[in-house]
Amino acid sequence: MKDRGMIKWIPFDSVVSSKKVVQSIIQEKSKVLKPILSEEQMTEIENRLWEGFHNQITIHISYYFQGTIRKKDSIILCIQRNEKKIIFKDYSYLYFDQILNISI
């Protein structure tokens, strides 16, 4: 019996390539719109930010990033009001408009 070598595997290559496409389509469909916060909610978030910063305690943040809602637990290192940016102890940062909820 004659072996076809690598030629026999070519049809399976298209299956692997389509898997990446399917994953990207599923990821796009799972994206959500950014929730709109009221003035009261934004004021509460700002108050909790300052409380966490002044007391140097770990805060739990829900934030919006590229169509997904993510969570982060960290201590605030610095709040930059001019840039509307929060810098954490691990030197990662978030902008005020990304934040959806904060708990202490």
C-alpha positions as CSV (number, residue, x, y, z in Angstrom):
1,M,0.0,0.0,0.0
2,K,1.3,3.4,-1.0
3,D,1.5,6.1,1.7
4,R,0.3,9.6,0.6
5,G,2.6,11.4,3.1
6,M,1.4,14.8,4.2
7,I,-1.2,15.1,1.5
8,K,-3.6,13.0,3.5
9,W,-3.7,15.6,6.3
10,I,-4.5,18.7,4.1
11,P,-8.3,18.4,4.5
12,F,-7.9,18.6,8.3
13,D,-5.9,21.8,8.0
14,S,-9.1,23.6,6.8
15,V,-10.9,22.3,9.9
16,V,-8.3,23.8,12.2
17,S,-8.4,27.2,10.4
18,S,-12.2,27.4,10.6
19,K,-12.0,26.7,14.3
20,K,-10.3,30.0,14.8
21,V,-12.9,31.8,12.7
22,V,-15.7,30.2,14.7
23,Q,-14.1,31.2,18.0
24,S,-13.8,34.8,16.9
25,I,-17.4,34.9,15.7
26,I,-18.5,33.5,19.1
27,Q,-16.4,36.0,20.9
28,E,-17.9,38.9,18.9
29,K,-21.4,37.7,19.6
30,S,-20.8,37.5,23.3
31,K,-19.8,41.2,23.5
32,V,-22.2,43.5,25.5
33,L,-22.9,47.2,25.3
34,K,-21.5,49.4,28.0
35,P,-24.1,50.1,30.7
36,I,-25.1,53.7,31.2
37,L,-24.7,54.9,34.7
38,S,-26.8,57.6,36.5
39,E,-25.3,60.6,38.2
40,E,-26.0,59.0,41.5
41,Q,-24.1,55.9,40.6
42,M,-21.1,57.9,39.3
43,T,-21.0,59.9,42.6
44,E,-21.2,56.7,44.6
45,I,-18.3,55.2,42.6
46,E,-16.2,58.3,43.1
47,N,-16.9,58.3,46.9
48,R,-15.8,54.6,47.1
49,L,-12.7,55.3,45.0
50,W,-11.6,58.0,47.4
51,E,-12.5,55.9,50.5
52,G,-10.4,53.0,49.2
53,F,-7.5,55.3,48.2
54,H,-7.4,57.1,51.6
55,N,-7.7,54.0,53.7
56,Q,-5.4,51.9,51.4
57,I,-7.8,48.9,51.4
58,T,-8.5,46.4,48.6
59,I,-11.4,47.4,46.4
60,H,-13.4,45.2,44.1
61,I,-14.1,46.8,40.8
62,S,-16.4,45.8,37.9
63,Y,-15.3,47.5,34.7
64,Y,-16.1,47.6,31.0
65,F,-13.3,46.6,28.5
66,Q,-13.7,45.9,24.8
67,G,-17.3,44.6,25.0
68,T,-16.8,42.6,28.2
69,I,-17.4,43.2,31.8
70,R,-14.4,42.3,33.9
71,K,-13.5,42.3,37.6
72,K,-10.4,43.4,39.4
73,D,-9.4,43.4,43.1
74,S,-6.6,45.8,44.0
75,I,-5.4,48.7,46.1
76,I,-5.3,52.1,44.6
77,L,-1.8,53.7,44.3
78,C,-2.8,57.0,42.7
79,I,-5.8,58.8,41.3
80,Q,-5.1,61.2,38.4
81,R,-8.0,63.6,38.2
82,N,-6.7,65.4,35.1
83,E,-6.4,62.3,33.1
84,K,-9.4,60.7,34.8
85,K,-7.3,57.6,35.5
86,I,-6.8,55.3,38.5
87,I,-3.4,53.6,38.9
88,F,-3.3,50.4,41.1
89,K,-0.4,48.9,43.2
90,D,0.4,46.5,40.3
91,Y,0.8,49.6,38.0
92,S,-2.2,48.6,35.9
93,Y,-4.7,51.4,35.4
94,L,-8.4,52.1,34.5
95,Y,-10.1,55.2,33.3
96,F,-13.1,56.6,35.3
97,D,-15.5,55.9,32.4
98,Q,-14.6,52.2,32.4
99,I,-15.8,51.6,35.9
100,L,-19.2,50.2,36.5
101,N,-19.3,49.3,40.1
102,I,-17.0,49.4,43.2
103,S,-17.3,47.5,46.5
104,I,-15.0,47.6,49.5
